[in-house]
Amino acid sequence: MDLLTWVIVGIIAGLIASSVVGGIGMGLVGDVVVGMVGGLVGGWIFSALRISTPIGGTPGNILVALVGAIVLLGLFRTLKPGRRFV
């Protein structure tokens, strides 16, 4: 993938993941970074579990990045200092 595709996938996956996990997001740059890192995390998760995406191309990349971004945001929210488990 070229850089522009990574950024577009990062924007889409980061924005969707922020809305799924809840909250206002991390801003445009933060959502892009979360989406791009989520793509790496999602790729690792899918390959470790030997799961293939049901769709190919850019929609499949967005799906993998979305799964990774949701996992990443979930970990961030769980490990956030000052969080109360009520």
TAWO-V840557 format. One line per field, one symbol per residue. phi: phi as a letter, one per 20 degrees, with the letter a starting at -180 (. if undefined). psi: psi as a letter, one per 20 degrees, with the letter a starting at -180 (. if undefined). burial: 1 if it has 16 or more other ideal C-beta (glycine too) atoms within 10 Angstrom, else 0. A space follows every 50 residues. Layout:
phi = ???
psi = ???
burial = ???
This chain:
phi = .efffgfffffffffffffffooendnfffffffffffffffffffffel ddffcdmfgffffffffffffffffgffeffnfded
psi = qrgggggghggggggghhhghqriajrggghggggghhgggggggghhil pqqiqrbghhhggghgghhggghggghhjpqjppn.
burial = 00000101111111111100100010000011111111101100010000 000000000011111111111110000000000000
